[in-house]
């Protein structure tokens, strides 16, 4: 029966696996430079973990079911609830601040589009137990340096930063009642995706006046530090942006301010964010957000009953892969091997196997024919695998205790004694 992958799920052929591994390698490398330790959790969690955090409506986006024990469970759609659960379970014994990262595979039953599938891998970087805005700058810097390490520059992407505390002060000043701030935030979050009149209609339907709705959209249009300072001037919460500006100043001291811009349309859609929030977009904004995150100081308390300040981000591999493809930064997929060993006839095979295994013990990639083939055919296979070195062993070579060594790059061929061939071949292979 002919089958294929489920909609929204991927097969990773060698080229796709090479890209995934390249991204993973950079994620781990950069997170490690900042002192973050890798952790992981189960791909299945109790459904309640997600409904308690996001409400029952989240179920429509999940792969959830009853297991054989009658428990309601779900494939994980995100990692932060698992992190909060794990930290809360051992909060007393963990040294603060906690610097953790993970690369989970996540699952959401969503409509597919460019940059969004029903499964993806995601870099999660979280810093727990610190309230300083330098911690926010630290986490944002990790996200920037990941993209820099992948070859992207400040001409390719921007970090758009805001603060929900600042936004609260501004939308209240715009005339939005305290109890309707979240509806104003929802409109700000969609300002780049829906017409202004539609957003105002939604706010009015939610109880916000038309005049206040129009002012909310003006607030969402504020960009840059000077414009934000001007908007806050004279308000009771004029100092609400102090932490945001300290975060920006820290990024400037790191030399990363060219990647960052204040943008008050960034509020992040999830209600659990409590302070500075940010998103990374390609410069042309032709793709979905590459990365998003912020401060969520109440989540460990709400999920695990342990109050710890926290912040972090998630960066998915799907959008990132699309951006690297657009910028011509995909890794080369090398099919090259170090050595191909040729047996002239079946009597030579034991010596080929012995030599091949010695070379593999030295860390070299070695192949040989798995069934009897002519020397010519074996040489064609070696060429197709772009072998750096070809070794030939026949009856004459065994009798003389030598091996024919072909340096494929130089186009030369020499006979090397069996005792010295390992050293000679490892030297040649090292020049790949």
Secondary structure, DSSP 4 states (H G I P E B T S, - for coil): ----PPTT-----HHHHHHHHHHHHHHHHHHHHTTPEE----SEEEHHHHHHHH-GGGGGGS-EEE-TTS-EEEE-S-SHHHHHHHHHHTGGGSPSSEEEEEEEEEE-----BTTB-SEEEEEEEEEES---HHHHHHHHHHHHHHHHHTT--TTTEEEEEEEHHHHHHHHHHTT--GGGHHHHHHHHHTTTTS-HHHHHHHHHHTT--HHHHHHHHHHHT-BSHHHHHHHHTTSTTGGGGHHHHHHHHHHHHTT-GGGEEEBTT---S-TT--SEEEEEEETT--SS-SEEEEE-TTHHHHHHS----EEEEEEEHHHHHHHHHHTT-PPP-----SEEEEESSGGGHHHHHHHHHHHHHTT--EEE-SS---HHHHHHHHHHTT-SEEEEE-HHHHHHTEEEEEETTTTEEEEEETTTHHHHHHHHHTT-
